[in-house]
Amino acid sequence: MTIIKQADLIQSVADALQYISYYHPVDYIKGLAAAYEREESPAAKDAMAQILINSRMAAEGHRPLCQDTGIVTVFVKVGMNVHWDATMSLDDMINEGVRRAYNDPDNTLRASILADPAGKRTNTKDNTPAVINVSIVPGDKLDVIVAAKGGGSEAKSKFAMLNPSDSIVDWVLKTVPTMGAGWCPPGMLGIGIGGTAEKAMLMAKESLMDPIDIQELIARGPSNRAEELRIELYDKVNALGIGAQGLGGLTTVLDIKVKDYPTHAANLPVALIPNCAATRHAHFVLDGSGPVALDPPSLEDWPKLTYNPTNARRVDLDTVTPEDVASFKPGEVLLLNGKLLTGRDAAHKRMVEMLNKGEPLPVDFKGRFIYYVGPVDPVRDEVVGPAGPTTATRMDKFTEQVLAQTGLLGMVGKAERGPAAIEAIKKHRSVYLMAVGGAAYLVAKAIKASRVVGFADLGMEAIYEFTVQDMPVTVAVDSLGTSVHQTGPKEWQAKIGRIPVVVA
């Protein structure tokens, strides 16, 4: 008989969440490093280099890979012969582990979970509760997978109830381009086929916990239809030319995972869930002998890269003019210096409400740049914790009014902008700059000072003023409205030229 102690599960969950906050799975690093070597697109190669350098820095510094430290998802298989030395429920034990991990003073993680999601959206302040999936299986052990899923990639999850005669491949190839770059490719796509709607979604999520092994599968060849689909979709999704961070290139996905389950004769449920460049998950087994300590990976598994954009243009944010902005070219790499304001969803919502009432904003945005970010709290001697960009498209609905009424000159975020935002940028001769999603610790090293200048009650969504030094960004939408997220993938799809464009 195996007896699992309450304290052992709590500690193991907490330790695993700390571990995955700063250690990429080694299979992801090796897969991304190989893709980096193959990549021919300069913009995509630059983005991959930043992700790889950031990953090594996070591993060495024991600080989060990404400022979005995720919503915790747990898969638990409880052996039928397991007995418990516990007074708490299984869910409560896991949530206590989450609480300890996210409030660890040596590596505080960002609390992103909001209660009352359709109402007040109040932060729970400790990232609880986790999303917990439990199954009872034969045996006398407790098998646990913990993952931290970023909101940007989770937001791009898709589901369709296809007709039985419909093509799954066609649906995926129509769907992936609609996801944009907010899921921070290159990553993985998990696909669940069959069962019911909720079963398909669960299989898609669970498949992302498997190691990256597509090259081994290609080498040995498929042995069933699911493996055939993996290879076909891996080839064809990459042939779309979307590339790292949506900038156009050879690698959009490092792997495709497929799980299936019997379904009703009238149905073909299909779910697609992406995992981002900050893929984070760990697997451990409790056997009654105590808490589990995960072995750290070797730094030799990381490629030794340095980031030195030799052709980048330095920009002084304290003196930048509309004429300077008009000279920025699509795809150009800039190094930002000076004072940079921040603000994301909650701040923009409140700003627009104040503008509508004719109330003064807490800070003057005229001629300034704003960074869409919700940083991690600093520890020790940091001025700010990891501070990578959030998905810019969420701010699109605010862009016209903010540009028109505040005199804001430029914006920094991740992923593409939608048609309305691009039109506003063109109209006001503004600019949108893209920072690399999944390079939060690298970006934070460019931030030399930080202070809250507005909406302090919003926590990580407050308006900060950062002092930055050589913060790397790419001109994603120039003042004429040219978007590299539109031009880049088209260029690289044409270069790859292996499949036709799939029209929705």
C-alpha positions as CSV (number, residue, x, y, z in Angstrom):
1,M,0.0,0.0,0.0
2,T,1.3,3.5,-1.0
3,I,0.6,6.4,1.4
4,I,0.8,9.8,-0.1
5,K,1.3,12.6,2.4
6,Q,-0.4,15.9,2.0
7,A,2.8,17.9,2.5
8,D,4.6,15.9,-0.2
9,L,2.0,16.7,-2.9
10,I,1.9,20.3,-1.9
11,Q,5.7,20.7,-2.0
12,S,6.1,18.8,-5.2
13,V,3.5,20.9,-7.0
14,A,5.1,24.1,-5.7
15,D,8.6,23.0,-6.7
16,A,7.5,21.9,-10.1
17,L,5.9,25.2,-10.9
18,Q,9.0,27.1,-9.8
19,Y,11.1,24.8,-12.0
20,I,9.0,25.3,-15.1
21,S,8.9,29.1,-14.6
22,Y,12.6,29.3,-15.6
23,Y,13.5,26.0,-17.3
24,H,12.3,25.2,-20.8
25,P,11.8,21.5,-21.5
26,V,15.1,20.4,-23.1
27,D,13.3,18.9,-26.0
28,Y,11.9,22.4,-26.8
29,I,15.3,24.0,-26.6
30,K,16.9,21.4,-28.9
31,G,14.0,21.6,-31.4
32,L,14.2,25.4,-31.5
33,A,18.0,25.4,-31.8
34,A,17.7,23.1,-34.8
35,A,15.0,25.3,-36.3
36,Y,17.3,28.4,-35.7
37,E,20.1,26.7,-37.6
38,R,17.7,26.0,-40.6
39,E,16.0,29.3,-40.7
40,E,16.6,31.6,-43.7
41,S,14.4,34.5,-42.8
42,P,16.6,37.2,-41.0
43,A,13.6,38.5,-39.0
44,A,12.6,35.1,-37.8
45,K,16.2,34.1,-37.1
46,D,16.6,37.2,-35.0
47,A,13.4,36.4,-33.0
48,M,14.5,32.8,-32.4
49,A,17.9,34.0,-31.2
50,Q,16.2,36.3,-28.6
51,I,14.0,33.4,-27.4
52,L,17.0,31.1,-27.0
53,I,19.2,33.7,-25.3
54,N,16.3,34.6,-23.0
55,S,15.8,30.9,-22.2
56,R,19.4,30.5,-21.1
57,M,19.3,33.7,-19.1
58,A,16.2,32.5,-17.3
59,A,17.7,29.1,-16.6
60,E,20.8,30.8,-15.1
61,G,19.0,33.5,-13.2
62,H,16.1,31.4,-12.0
63,R,13.6,34.0,-13.1
64,P,10.5,33.5,-15.4
65,L,10.9,32.9,-19.1
66,C,7.9,35.0,-19.7
67,Q,6.1,37.7,-17.7
68,D,2.9,35.8,-18.3
69,T,3.5,33.0,-15.8
70,G,0.3,31.3,-16.9
71,I,-2.8,29.7,-15.7
72,V,-1.9,26.4,-14.0
73,T,-3.2,23.2,-15.6
74,V,-2.8,19.9,-13.8
75,F,-3.3,16.4,-15.0
76,V,-3.5,13.8,-12.2
77,K,-3.7,10.1,-12.4
78,V,-4.5,8.6,-9.1
79,G,-3.7,4.9,-8.6
80,M,-6.6,2.9,-7.2
81,N,-4.4,1.5,-4.4
82,V,-3.2,4.9,-3.3
83,H,-4.0,5.9,0.3
84,W,-3.8,9.4,1.7
85,D,-2.3,10.9,4.8
86,A,-4.2,14.2,4.3
87,T,-6.9,16.4,5.7
88,M,-7.3,18.5,2.5
89,S,-9.0,17.6,-0.7
90,L,-6.9,16.8,-3.8
91,D,-7.9,20.1,-5.4
92,D,-7.1,22.0,-2.2
93,M,-3.6,20.4,-1.9
94,I,-2.8,21.2,-5.5
95,N,-4.0,24.8,-5.1
96,E,-1.9,25.2,-1.9
97,G,1.1,24.1,-4.0
98,V,0.2,26.8,-6.6
99,R,-0.2,29.4,-3.9
100,R,3.3,28.6,-2.5
101,A,4.9,28.6,-5.9
102,Y,3.5,31.9,-7.0
103,N,4.2,33.7,-3.7
104,D,7.8,32.4,-3.4
105,P,9.8,35.5,-2.3
106,D,12.9,34.2,-4.2
107,N,11.1,34.0,-7.5
108,T,7.8,35.7,-7.3
109,L,5.5,34.7,-10.2
110,R,2.9,37.0,-11.7
111,A,-0.6,36.4,-10.5
112,S,-2.9,36.5,-13.5
113,I,-6.0,34.7,-12.4
114,L,-9.2,36.7,-12.0
115,A,-12.3,35.6,-10.1
116,D,-15.8,36.6,-11.3
117,P,-14.6,36.6,-14.9
118,A,-17.9,38.0,-16.3
119,G,-18.2,40.6,-13.6
120,K,-15.7,42.4,-11.4
121,R,-12.7,40.3,-12.6
122,T,-10.9,40.5,-9.3
123,N,-7.4,39.1,-9.1
124,T,-7.1,36.2,-6.7
125,K,-3.5,37.4,-6.0
126,D,-1.9,33.9,-5.8
127,N,-2.8,32.5,-9.2
128,T,-5.3,30.0,-7.8
129,P,-7.4,28.1,-8.6
130,A,-5.7,25.7,-11.0
131,V,-7.6,23.8,-13.7
132,I,-7.4,20.3,-12.5
133,N,-8.1,17.1,-14.5
134,V,-8.3,13.8,-12.5
135,S,-8.5,10.2,-13.6
136,I,-8.5,7.0,-11.5
137,V,-6.1,4.4,-12.9
138,P,-4.8,1.0,-11.8
139,G,-1.7,1.1,-9.6
140,D,-0.3,2.5,-6.4
141,K,1.3,5.8,-7.5
142,L,0.3,9.4,-8.1
143,D,1.2,10.5,-11.6
144,V,1.2,14.3,-12.0
145,I,1.8,16.7,-14.9
146,V,1.8,20.4,-14.1
147,A,1.8,23.1,-16.8
148,A,1.6,26.9,-16.9
149,K,-0.3,28.0,-19.9
150,G,0.1,31.6,-21.2
151,G,-3.0,33.6,-21.9
152,G,-1.8,34.7,-25.3
153,S,-1.6,31.2,-26.6
154,E,-4.7,30.0,-24.8
155,A,-6.7,32.8,-26.4
156,K,-6.0,31.3,-29.8
157,S,-7.6,28.0,-29.0
158,K,-10.1,26.8,-31.7
159,F,-12.9,24.3,-31.9
160,A,-15.1,23.1,-34.7
161,M,-17.8,20.5,-35.1
162,L,-17.0,19.3,-38.6
163,N,-19.2,17.1,-40.8
164,P,-17.9,13.5,-40.9
165,S,-16.9,13.9,-44.5
166,D,-15.0,17.2,-44.0
167,S,-11.2,17.4,-44.2
168,I,-9.4,18.0,-40.9
169,V,-6.3,19.1,-42.8
170,D,-8.2,21.7,-44.7
171,W,-9.8,23.0,-41.5
172,V,-6.4,23.3,-39.7
173,L,-4.8,25.1,-42.7
174,K,-7.7,27.6,-42.9
175,T,-7.7,28.1,-39.1
176,V,-4.0,28.6,-38.3
177,P,-3.6,31.8,-40.3
178,T,-6.6,33.3,-38.5
179,M,-4.8,32.8,-35.2
180,G,-2.2,35.5,-36.0
181,A,1.0,35.6,-34.0
182,G,-0.5,36.2,-30.6
183,W,0.3,32.6,-29.6
184,C,4.1,33.4,-30.0
185,P,5.3,30.8,-32.6
186,P,7.3,28.8,-33.0
187,G,5.6,26.4,-30.6
188,M,3.4,23.3,-30.8
189,L,-0.1,22.7,-32.0
190,G,-2.2,20.2,-30.1
191,I,-5.1,18.6,-31.9
192,G,-7.9,16.6,-30.4
193,I,-10.2,14.6,-32.7
194,G,-13.4,12.8,-31.7
195,G,-15.3,12.2,-28.5
196,T,-17.5,15.2,-27.7
197,A,-16.7,18.9,-27.7
198,E,-15.2,19.0,-24.3
199,K,-13.3,15.7,-24.8
200,A,-11.7,17.0,-28.0
201,M,-10.5,20.2,-26.2
202,L,-9.1,18.2,-23.3
203,M,-7.2,15.8,-25.7
204,A,-5.8,18.8,-27.5
205,K,-4.5,20.3,-24.3
206,E,-3.1,17.1,-22.9
207,S,-1.3,16.3,-26.1
208,L,0.9,19.4,-25.6
209,M,2.4,17.7,-22.5
210,D,4.1,15.2,-24.8
211,P,7.8,15.7,-25.8
212,I,8.8,17.1,-29.2
213,D,9.6,14.1,-31.3
214,I,8.4,14.9,-34.8
215,Q,11.8,14.4,-36.4
216,E,12.0,10.9,-34.9
217,L,8.5,10.2,-36.2
218,I,9.4,11.4,-39.7
219,A,12.6,9.2,-39.6
220,R,10.8,6.0,-38.6
221,G,7.5,6.7,-40.5
222,P,3.9,6.7,-39.3
223,S,2.2,3.7,-37.9
224,N,-1.4,5.0,-37.7
225,R,-3.7,7.7,-39.1
226,A,-2.9,10.1,-36.1
227,E,0.8,9.9,-36.9
228,E,0.1,10.4,-40.6
229,L,-1.8,13.6,-39.7
230,R,1.0,14.8,-37.5
231,I,3.5,14.6,-40.4
232,E,1.2,16.0,-43.0
233,L,0.2,18.9,-40.8
234,Y,3.7,19.6,-39.7
235,D,4.8,19.9,-43.3
236,K,1.9,22.0,-44.5
237,V,1.5,24.3,-41.5
238,N,5.2,25.2,-41.8
239,A,4.7,25.7,-45.5
240,L,2.2,28.5,-44.7
241,G,5.3,30.7,-44.1
242,I,4.0,32.3,-40.9
243,G,7.3,31.9,-39.2
244,A,8.7,32.9,-35.8
245,Q,6.5,35.6,-34.2
246,G,4.5,35.8,-37.4
247,L,7.3,37.6,-39.2
248,G,7.6,35.1,-42.1
249,G,10.0,32.1,-42.2
250,L,10.5,28.4,-42.5
251,T,9.4,27.3,-39.0
252,T,6.0,28.1,-37.5
253,V,5.6,24.8,-35.5
254,L,8.2,22.6,-33.9
255,D,5.8,19.7,-33.6
256,I,2.1,18.8,-34.2
257,K,0.5,16.5,-31.6
258,V,-2.7,14.5,-32.3
259,K,-4.9,12.6,-29.9
260,D,-8.2,10.9,-30.9
261,Y,-11.1,9.2,-29.4
262,P,-14.2,7.3,-30.7
263,T,-17.0,9.7,-31.6
264,H,-20.7,9.7,-32.7
265,A,-21.4,8.7,-36.3
266,A,-23.0,12.1,-37.0
267,N,-20.0,14.1,-35.5
268,L,-16.4,15.0,-36.2
269,P,-15.3,17.3,-33.3
270,V,-11.9,18.8,-33.8
271,A,-10.0,21.0,-31.3
272,L,-6.8,23.0,-31.9
273,I,-4.8,24.5,-29.0
274,P,-1.4,26.1,-29.5
275,N,1.5,26.1,-27.0
276,C,3.7,29.2,-27.2
277,A,7.5,29.8,-27.2
278,A,7.3,29.8,-23.4
279,T,6.1,26.2,-23.3
280,R,6.2,25.1,-19.7
281,H,5.3,21.7,-18.2
282,A,6.8,19.0,-15.9
283,H,6.0,15.4,-15.1
284,F,6.6,13.7,-11.7
285,V,5.4,10.6,-9.9
286,L,4.8,10.3,-6.1
287,D,5.3,6.8,-4.7
288,G,5.1,7.5,-1.0
289,S,8.8,8.1,-0.5
290,G,8.6,11.9,-0.1
291,P,8.3,15.0,-2.3
292,V,9.8,14.9,-5.8
293,A,12.9,17.0,-6.6
294,L,13.2,17.6,-10.4
295,D,16.8,17.5,-11.7
296,P,17.9,20.7,-13.4
297,P,18.9,20.4,-17.0
298,S,22.5,21.0,-18.1
299,L,23.3,24.4,-19.5
300,E,25.2,22.5,-22.2
301,D,21.8,21.8,-23.8
302,W,21.4,25.5,-24.7
303,P,23.2,27.0,-27.7
304,K,25.7,29.7,-26.8
305,L,24.4,32.8,-28.6
306,T,24.8,36.5,-28.1
307,Y,22.4,39.2,-29.2
308,N,24.1,42.1,-31.0
309,P,22.0,43.6,-33.7
310,T,24.8,45.4,-35.6
311,N,22.5,47.2,-38.0
312,A,20.0,48.4,-35.5
313,R,19.1,52.1,-35.2
314,R,19.1,53.7,-31.8
315,V,16.1,55.8,-30.9
316,D,15.9,58.3,-28.1
317,L,12.3,58.2,-26.8
318,D,12.8,61.5,-25.0
319,T,13.5,63.5,-28.1
320,V,11.9,61.4,-30.9
321,T,9.7,63.4,-33.4
322,P,7.0,62.6,-35.8
323,E,9.6,63.1,-38.6
324,D,11.8,60.4,-37.0
325,V,8.8,58.0,-36.8
326,A,8.0,58.6,-40.5
327,S,11.6,57.5,-41.4
328,F,11.2,54.1,-39.7
329,K,11.1,51.2,-42.2
330,P,9.0,48.0,-42.0
331,G,11.1,45.2,-40.5
332,E,13.8,47.6,-39.3
333,V,15.3,46.7,-35.9
334,L,15.4,49.6,-33.4
335,L,17.0,50.0,-30.0
336,L,14.9,52.1,-27.7
337,N,16.4,54.4,-25.1
338,G,14.8,56.8,-22.6
339,K,11.4,57.0,-21.0
340,L,8.8,54.4,-22.1
341,L,5.3,54.4,-20.6
342,T,3.3,51.1,-20.2
343,G,-0.4,50.2,-20.2
344,R,-2.5,47.2,-21.3
345,D,-6.1,46.1,-21.2
346,A,-7.3,47.4,-17.9
347,A,-5.4,50.7,-18.2
348,H,-6.7,51.3,-21.7
349,K,-10.3,50.7,-20.6
350,R,-10.0,53.2,-17.8
351,M,-8.2,55.7,-20.0
352,V,-11.0,55.6,-22.5
353,E,-13.6,56.0,-19.8
354,M,-11.8,59.0,-18.5
355,L,-11.5,60.5,-22.0
356,N,-15.2,60.0,-22.6
357,K,-15.9,61.9,-19.4
358,G,-13.5,64.7,-20.2
359,E,-11.3,63.9,-17.2
360,P,-7.5,64.4,-17.3
361,L,-5.3,61.3,-17.6
362,P,-2.7,60.6,-14.9
363,V,0.1,61.1,-17.4
364,D,0.6,63.1,-20.6
365,F,1.0,60.7,-23.6
366,K,1.7,63.4,-26.2
367,G,4.7,62.5,-28.2
368,R,5.3,59.4,-26.0
369,F,5.5,55.6,-26.7
370,I,3.5,53.1,-24.7
371,Y,4.5,49.5,-24.1
372,Y,1.8,46.8,-23.7
373,V,3.1,44.9,-20.8
374,G,2.2,43.5,-17.4
375,P,5.5,42.8,-15.6
376,V,6.4,40.4,-12.9
377,D,7.2,41.9,-9.6
378,P,10.9,42.5,-9.0
379,V,13.0,40.5,-6.5
380,R,16.3,41.3,-4.8
381,D,18.1,44.1,-6.8
382,E,15.8,44.1,-9.8
383,V,14.1,47.3,-10.8
384,V,11.4,45.2,-12.6
385,G,10.8,41.5,-13.1
386,P,10.5,39.8,-16.5
387,A,8.6,42.2,-18.7
388,G,7.9,40.8,-22.2
389,P,5.1,42.2,-24.4
390,T,1.4,41.2,-24.3
391,T,-0.7,40.7,-27.4
392,A,-1.3,44.0,-29.1
393,T,-4.5,43.1,-30.9
394,R,-6.4,43.3,-27.6
395,M,-5.7,47.1,-27.6
396,D,-6.9,47.5,-31.2
397,K,-10.4,48.7,-30.2
398,F,-8.9,51.5,-28.2
399,T,-6.2,52.6,-30.7
400,E,-8.1,55.2,-32.7
401,Q,-9.4,57.1,-29.7
402,V,-6.2,57.0,-27.8
403,L,-4.1,58.2,-30.8
404,A,-6.6,60.9,-31.7
405,Q,-7.1,62.3,-28.2
406,T,-3.8,61.9,-26.4
407,G,-1.2,62.6,-29.1
408,L,0.5,59.2,-28.4
409,L,3.2,58.7,-31.0
410,G,4.0,55.0,-30.9
411,M,3.1,51.6,-29.4
412,V,5.1,48.5,-28.5
413,G,3.6,45.0,-28.2
414,K,3.7,41.5,-29.6
415,A,2.0,40.0,-32.6
416,E,0.1,41.7,-35.4
417,R,-2.4,44.6,-35.4
418,G,-5.9,44.3,-36.9
419,P,-7.3,46.4,-39.8
420,A,-8.8,49.0,-37.6
421,A,-5.6,49.6,-35.6
422,I,-3.5,49.7,-38.8
423,E,-5.9,52.3,-40.3
424,A,-5.6,54.4,-37.1
425,I,-1.8,54.1,-37.2
426,K,-1.8,55.2,-40.9
427,K,-4.2,58.1,-40.2
428,H,-2.3,59.5,-37.3
429,R,1.2,58.7,-38.7
430,S,2.0,56.7,-35.7
431,V,4.0,53.5,-35.5
432,Y,3.7,50.0,-34.0
433,L,6.9,48.3,-32.8
434,M,7.0,44.6,-32.0
435,A,9.0,43.1,-29.1
436,V,9.6,39.3,-29.1
437,G,7.1,37.3,-27.1
438,G,8.8,34.7,-25.0
439,A,11.9,36.9,-24.4
440,A,10.7,38.6,-21.2
441,Y,13.9,38.3,-19.1
442,L,16.0,39.5,-21.9
443,V,13.8,42.6,-22.3
444,A,13.8,43.2,-18.6
445,K,17.6,43.5,-18.6
446,A,17.1,46.6,-20.9
447,I,14.9,48.3,-18.2
448,K,17.1,50.4,-15.9
449,A,14.4,52.1,-13.8
450,S,10.7,51.7,-13.2
451,R,8.0,53.6,-11.3
452,V,4.2,53.6,-11.2
453,V,2.8,56.8,-12.7
454,G,-0.9,56.0,-12.9
455,F,-3.7,53.5,-11.8
456,A,-1.6,51.9,-9.1
457,D,-4.6,49.9,-7.9
458,L,-4.4,47.9,-11.1
459,G,-1.2,46.1,-10.0
460,M,0.7,44.7,-12.9
461,E,-1.8,46.5,-15.2
462,A,-0.9,49.9,-13.8
463,I,0.8,52.6,-15.9
464,Y,4.5,52.4,-15.3
465,E,7.3,54.6,-16.6
466,F,10.3,52.5,-17.6
467,T,13.7,53.9,-18.4
468,V,15.1,51.7,-21.1
469,Q,18.5,51.2,-22.6
470,D,18.9,49.5,-26.0
471,M,15.6,47.7,-25.8
472,P,15.3,45.7,-29.1
473,V,12.1,46.0,-31.2
474,T,11.1,45.6,-34.8
475,V,9.1,48.1,-36.9
476,A,5.9,46.0,-37.4
477,V,3.5,48.7,-38.7
478,D,5.1,51.8,-40.2
479,S,3.5,55.3,-40.4
480,L,2.1,54.4,-43.8
481,G,0.3,51.3,-42.6
482,T,2.6,48.6,-44.0
483,S,2.5,45.6,-41.7
484,V,5.3,43.1,-41.7
485,H,2.9,40.5,-40.3
486,Q,1.1,40.7,-43.6
487,T,4.0,41.0,-46.0
488,G,6.4,38.6,-44.2
489,P,4.2,35.4,-44.3
490,K,3.1,36.1,-47.9
491,E,6.8,36.4,-49.0
492,W,7.9,33.3,-47.2
493,Q,4.9,31.2,-48.3
494,A,5.7,32.1,-51.9
495,K,9.4,31.2,-51.3
496,I,8.5,27.8,-49.8
497,G,5.9,27.3,-52.5
498,R,4.9,23.8,-51.4
499,I,1.1,24.1,-51.0
500,P,-1.5,26.5,-52.4
501,V,-3.1,29.2,-50.3
502,V,-6.2,27.8,-48.5
503,V,-9.1,30.2,-48.9
504,A,-11.6,30.3,-46.0
